[in-house]
Amino acid sequence: MKKYEQLIKRAFAMVLLVCLASTVATAQQTWKADPNHSKITFMITHSGISDILGLFQQFDATISAAQPNFSDAAFTLTINAASINTEVKKRDDHLRSADFFDVEKFPELTFSSTGIESAGENRYKLSGNLTIHGVTKPVTMDLWYRGTNENPNNNSQTAGFQLTGVIKRSDFGVGPKFPAPMLSDEVRIQADGEFIRQ
């Protein structure tokens, strides 16, 4: 009887160890964007004949995920609206004004993911709530997980991603005095980032 009880205890201990190991293996991990190797850009069409590129120079982005392929990843992003840069100061000042982003009243753009679905190998559809100009709308973007490696400079685990999609500025009340085709309603978004495991 004692031998049987010992076997039961050992089996229970093994099951407990397996459960603990599984919990550790699937524990949530946090990844932070490396600002030196990350960029958020946008493109809008001007007068129907040319594309104007711009970017936001200041932002913070975080990923929380347990799966190594990031299939359960949750993303959060905060952008400093005043950091907009299209390489033309006069235009950038206008974009910061109440005609467009009104950065004094709405200093931040934010995104918080609400779901992620597989769209092929290392490809996902990322859904979330995007807030621009004080207006929050649900959006879905294409996400490409480009892999993870060890940064030789600091030995940190670094994961790469590219996010692409199209939004309508009219959905967020940005630049209503400037209708298409003066400025296209559709704005193409591309974010490329390297994220360091914390």
Disulfide bonds with the S-S distance in Angstrom:
none
